[in-house]
Amino acid sequence: MSDLVVAREDDFDFRSAEYAALYQRSDATLFQHPTWLDLVYRHRVPATGSARVVVTVREQAGGRLLLLLPLVRRRWRGIRLVEFADLGVCDYAAPVVDRDAAARVLADPDVPRRVRAMLGRFDLLHLQKLKGSPEPTVRLVGAREGRRLPYETHPIALPPATEEWREKLLDPSFVRHLARKRKRLRPKGEYAVVEVTDPDEVDAVLDRIRGFRASRFADRRAVDLMQDPDCFAFYSAVARQSTVDGGPATLSVVTVAGEPVAASLDLADEEEHLFLIVGYDFAKLRNYSLGLLIVDDLMDRAVASGLHTFDLTVGDEGYKSDFGATPVPMYAVRLPGTLRGRLAGWSMDREASARRTLKRARATRNAARERRAHTQN
């Protein structure tokens, strides 16, 4: 008989001491940080009309929390969809599992059946944005296999803190390219990178990012979550709370002659830095590669702080390889509950294939454009 208790705890407190302890004992990502998930459930869930679905696994004796699945239920194209509490604002998703108890939980043959029973009736369980191996999630829910997603993530293993870290990590021609851009900026005034620590300054900086990105994304005909009022309110809440709690969000501003010209909202802890949302004054300083310079500055800060990883996260933009990023596969785990859910999964596969084809074409065009820019500069 199993000594584990699987339950629904939809009112679970992500600011509680027991979740903070579980998170520290897990290998979950910064997108499962207590502050981040607390605000996802308090802001994004009601804004999207979703419902909370929080599944826990505890020890029967003592009730110690060993695993938590942060999920939501929502309607999607007419089907009942259960998925991670992502709702558009997370690059990574994961079960939060006590690393010392993971083998024990996943080896219990009764756990997958009881986890699925806790979900109620659904058409499709779709757990995507899994970084690296999907196998633990496959075993947890009793799915057949994981499916590779049509995009990758891009972490960078940082070298030890030395003044020559760029020469050790980056191609010499790219180092020279960045140096030329900095040199060209010098006549415009003093260049500085400042971290925002006052919660009262957060909204003004985020407004700058939103304004910088508006015209840039309009040119690409792409969707920018910063322009969505509900998403903006979520990012603002995370950034303001993080200035009080010391994380996970960090907000940085680049100024030239005292004028903000770029800003970045990221996630960071003592091990890694996740590059998340950036905006820069492309209209006024389009020839100075501000997007590359702010990445370079943030990486420099991460190296100096002794971080192990700087993560350029999802998306296949060409500049990521310039900074020494290594592509890591992303996966999804699907489990249909009905025929309608199975058909929806088949539709997802077709759409993913079409996106892969389109991304390859865009990547080829962007690579050619970047090669021309390097040649001209």
Secondary structure, DSSP 4 states (H G I P E B T S, - for coil): ---EEEEE-TT--TTSHHHHHHHHTS---GGGSHHHHHHIIIIIHHHHT-EEEEEEEEETTT--EEEEEEEEEEEETTEEEEEETTTTS-S----EE-TTTHHHHHH-TTHHHHHHHHT-S-SEEEEEEEES--HHHHHHHT-S-EEEEEEEEEEEEPPPS-TTHHHHHS-HHHHHHHHHHHHHHGGG--EEEEE---GGGHHHHHHHHHHHHHHHHHHHT---GGGSHHHHHHHHHHHHHHHHHT-SEEEEEEEETTEEEEEEEEEE-SSEEEEEEEEE-TTTSTTTTHHHHHHHHHHHHHHHTT-SEEEEEES--THHHHTT---EEEEEEEEESSHHHHHHHHHHHHHHHHHHHHHHHHHHHHHHHHHHHHHH-
